[in-house]
Amino acid sequence: MAEALRDRGTGGGRLREGVRAYGLIAGMWIRSAMAYRVSFAMTALGNFLATSLDFVAIMLMFSRVDTLGGYALPEVAFLYALSAMSFGLADLAIGSMDRLGRRVRDGTLDTLLVRPAPVLAQMAADRFALRRVGRLTQGSLVLGWSLTGVDIDWTAAKLLLLPVMVVSGCGIFCAVFVAGAAFQFVAQDASEVQNAFTYGGTTLLQYPPTLFGRELVRGVTFVVPLAFVNWLPSAFVLGRPLPLGLPEWVAWTPPLVAVGCCALAGLAWRAGLRSYRSTGS
């Protein structure tokens, strides 16, 4: 019976039910947050200001240099904004996945297994924090500012690629969140390992790839494909050569990479959930 309960939480055929469950749980937490509107406004503002410090640090760097890795401030701001927006959407949607290790360790994951809703949807919507919209708002403002300063020869293709980058980047980060959560079934409390690829990944992508060693760029392109969030498509938009000498058409592959990453993360999640043996596993 336990095996059947686990399978119910991961089957692709229950996608509609999972979306519905996610919406109900997230809606409950949103209503809870909005019951104290002043508190919500203050926490959202705090989130906005805290995430803004990353960009303040970049601006301080440019108070001493004209370029960073050959990129001017508006171009770095462009990279920063796309990374922040993609990660902000993913963090808002399923950022609660990093709590899975705690649930595995104390056994409270069992309560999710017996509920008539997919476990992934329940975990993703658990304690849905609308205050995280502050990061997304801050990234959007930086993007608007950067577009006023970058020298881009705009075409229809480049305009189309902007929203594609954000949505695909969100999908890639969501896959990393889910894969990291799946790893916690084995490690039980490895949220910091997961954060190294999520929060650490978005910080890495805020800077030009020309600042980093070739091996690191290869790693985030072919192993954990975070480079497809902004480095590769942004190079096409900015009129720069793609990292590693990759052909120009690679800039259009982020949607395919996002789908592939989500599929692999789903398999990892299914394997992790099936291996779960309650507290002490």
Secondary structure, DSSP 8 states (H G I E B T S, - for coil): -HHHHHHHTT-GGGHHHHHHHHHHHHHHHHHHHHTSHHHHHHHHHHHHHHHHHHHHHHHHHHTT-S-BTTB-HHHHHHHHHHHHHHHHHHHHHHGGGGGHHHHHHHTTHHHHHTSSS-HHHHHHHTT--GGGHHHHHHHHHHHHHHHTT------HHHHHHHHHHHHHHHHHHHHHHHHHHHHHHHHSS-HHHHHHHHHHHHHHHTS-GGGS-HHHHHIIIIIS-GGGTTHHHHHHHHT---GGG--GGGGG-HHHHHHHHHHHHHHHHHHHHHH--STT-
